[in-house]
């Protein structure tokens, strides 16, 4: 009798489908692909739901902000209806879940998890992180790809995303594929221009972070005199 009672509560030893796995083991046990498979519900005429989920997971892992509906529809096999479902889930998670559990940014280390992908990039990327009045991250926007000194960012483009997000402050981050954590003269020049522009727009630049595989450098910590805000000092 006791053996039968234990068996009733034991997890089955066969391969579970995502919904069954969620029921028995909890939502945290599911992979990204399994979670997406539950949301999608079914595949398309050319692939099953798991292949479609894999394609979608690969796409989302490279995004730095919530993609547009038109970008999602570019994923092979993902039609307008399913793309809209995914977009709605992403937006709702940002409104009701992530914003409540997010950690406010108080030191440069607080933003590293959001830009960790950059340290593996072969090209140099520059992103802007927009923050609200409580110092929570609103979004991460990619501004340029390629060498920063060869693809200069204009303050107009750099702060357009901040204005659109109604951000109160911003943090800029770029990677050094070379592995060097030393800021170049171009890095310093761009930082001064961005800080001056932020002061005029009343959207202060809290930091400009350089990231690579060996670590990161906070320019605000090293050169606090450039920055208007003493937030990271």
C-alpha positions in Angstrom: 0.0 0.0 0.0 2.8 2.4 1.0 4.6 1.7 -2.2 1.5 2.5 -4.2 1.1 5.8 -2.4 4.7 6.8 -3.1 4.2 5.9 -6.7 1.3 8.3 -6.9 3.6 11.2 -6.0 6.7 10.1 -8.0 7.6 11.9 -11.1 7.2 9.8 -14.2 10.4 8.5 -15.8 9.3 9.1 -19.4 10.1 12.2 -21.5 7.5 14.8 -20.7 5.9 17.3 -23.1 6.4 20.9 -22.1 3.0 21.3 -20.4 3.4 18.1 -18.5 6.9 19.0 -17.5 5.6 22.4 -16.2 3.0 20.6 -14.1 5.3 18.1 -12.6 8.5 20.1 -12.2 7.5 23.7 -12.3 8.0 26.5 -14.9 11.7 27.0 -14.0 12.5 23.5 -15.2 11.6 24.4 -18.8 14.1 25.5 -21.4 13.6 28.6 -23.4 12.5 26.5 -26.4 10.0 24.6 -24.2 8.5 27.8 -22.9 8.1 29.2 -26.4 6.6 25.9 -27.6 3.8 26.3 -24.9 3.1 29.9 -26.1 3.1 29.0 -29.8 1.0 25.9 -29.3 1.8 24.4 -32.7 4.2 24.6 -35.6 3.7 25.4 -39.2 3.4 23.5 -42.5 7.2 23.3 -42.8 8.3 22.5 -39.3 7.0 21.3 -35.9 6.5 23.5 -32.9 9.9 22.6 -31.4 11.9 23.6 -34.5 9.9 26.9 -34.7 10.6 27.5 -31.0 14.3 26.9 -31.6 14.4 29.4 -34.4 12.5 32.0 -32.3 14.8 31.4 -29.3 17.9 31.9 -31.4 16.4 35.1 -32.8 15.4 36.5 -29.3 18.8 35.6 -27.8 20.5 38.2 -30.1 18.0 41.0 -29.5 18.8 43.9 -27.2 15.3 45.1 -26.9 11.7 44.0 -27.7 11.6 43.4 -31.4 8.9 44.9 -33.7 6.1 42.8 -35.2 7.7 43.1 -38.7 11.0 41.7 -37.4 9.4 38.8 -35.7 7.5 38.0 -38.9 10.9 37.6 -40.7 11.5 34.4 -38.7 10.9 31.5 -41.2 7.6 29.7 -40.3 6.4 32.4 -37.8 3.2 34.0 -39.2 1.5 37.2 -38.2 -0.8 35.6 -35.6 2.0 33.7 -33.7 4.3 36.7 -34.0 1.6 38.9 -32.4 1.3 36.3 -29.6 5.0 36.4 -28.9 5.2 40.2 -29.0 2.2 40.5 -26.6 3.9 38.1 -24.1 7.2 40.1 -24.3 5.4 43.4 -23.7 3.3 42.1 -20.8 6.3 40.5 -19.1 8.0 43.9 -19.2 4.9 45.7 -17.8 3.8 43.4 -15.1 6.7 41.0 -14.1 10.2 42.3 -15.0 9.5 45.9 -13.8 8.4 44.6 -10.4 11.3 42.3 -9.8 14.1 44.2 -11.5 16.9 45.5 -9.4 17.5 49.3 -9.6 20.8 50.3 -11.1 23.1 51.7 -8.4 26.5 50.5 -9.6 27.9 49.7 -13.1 27.9 46.0 -12.2 24.0 46.1 -12.1 23.8 46.5 -15.9 26.4 43.9 -16.9 24.0 41.0 -17.2 21.9 42.9 -19.8 24.9 43.4 -22.0 27.0 40.3 -21.3 26.5 39.1 -24.9 28.6 42.0 -26.2 31.8 40.6 -24.8 31.7 37.7 -27.3 31.0 39.9 -30.3 33.7 40.0 -33.1 32.7 43.6 -34.0 32.4 46.6 -31.8 28.9 47.5 -30.7 27.6 50.7 -29.0 24.4 50.5 -27.0 22.4 52.9 -24.8 20.6 51.7 -21.7 17.7 54.0 -20.8 16.6 54.3 -17.2 13.5 55.6 -15.5 13.2 57.9 -12.4 13.7 55.0 -10.1 16.9 53.9 -11.9 15.2 50.8 -13.4 16.3 49.8 -16.9 13.7 50.6 -19.5 15.4 49.2 -22.5 18.7 48.5 -24.2 19.0 50.0 -27.7 21.8 49.2 -30.2 23.2 52.4 -31.8 26.1 51.3 -33.9 27.9 48.2 -35.2 31.6 48.4 -36.2 34.4 50.4 -34.8 33.1 53.3 -32.8 35.8 55.6 -34.2 34.8 54.6 -37.8 31.1 54.7 -37.2 30.7 57.8 -35.0 27.5 58.2 -33.2 25.7 61.5 -33.4 24.2 62.8 -30.2 20.9 63.2 -32.1 20.7 59.4 -32.7 22.2 58.6 -29.3 19.5 60.4 -27.3 16.6 59.7 -29.7 15.9 56.4 -28.0 16.1 58.0 -24.6 13.6 60.7 -25.5 11.3 58.0 -27.0 11.5 56.0 -23.8 11.0 59.1 -21.7 14.2 58.2 -19.9 15.5 60.2 -17.0 19.1 59.1 -17.5 21.2 56.8 -19.7 24.2 54.6 -19.7 26.3 53.9 -22.7 28.1 50.6 -23.2 30.5 49.4 -26.0 32.7 46.4 -26.3 36.4 46.0 -27.2 36.8 42.8 -29.3 40.6 43.2 -28.9 40.2 42.4 -25.2 41.7 45.7 -24.0 39.9 47.5 -21.2 41.7 50.8 -21.8 39.6 53.6 -23.3 41.0 54.9 -26.6 41.2 58.6 -27.3 38.1 58.2 -29.5 36.3 56.6 -26.6 37.1 59.6 -24.4 36.2 62.1 -27.1 32.8 60.5 -27.7 32.1 60.2 -24.0 32.7 64.0 -23.5 30.4 64.8 -26.4 27.6 62.5 -25.1 27.9 63.9 -21.6 27.7 67.4 -22.8 24.7 66.6 -24.9 23.0 64.8 -22.0 23.5 67.9 -19.9 21.8 70.1 -22.5 18.9 67.7 -22.9 18.6 67.2 -19.1 19.1 63.4 -19.6 22.4 62.9 -17.7 24.9 60.2 -18.8 25.5 58.1 -15.7 28.4 56.1 -17.2 30.1 54.8 -20.3 31.2 51.2 -19.8 33.7 49.3 -21.8 33.2 45.5 -21.8 35.2 42.6 -23.1 35.9 39.0 -22.2 38.4 39.9 -19.4 36.0 42.3 -17.6 34.8 45.9 -17.8 35.9 49.4 -17.2 33.6 52.2 -15.9 34.7 55.5 -17.3 32.7 57.3 -14.6 34.7 55.6 -11.9 38.0 56.4 -13.7 37.1 59.9 -15.0 34.3 61.2 -12.7 35.1 64.8 -13.8 33.6 64.1 -17.2 30.2 63.1 -15.9 27.5 65.5 -14.6 26.0 63.0 -12.2 27.9 61.7 -9.2 25.7 58.6 -9.1 28.5 56.0 -9.6 31.2 57.9 -7.8 
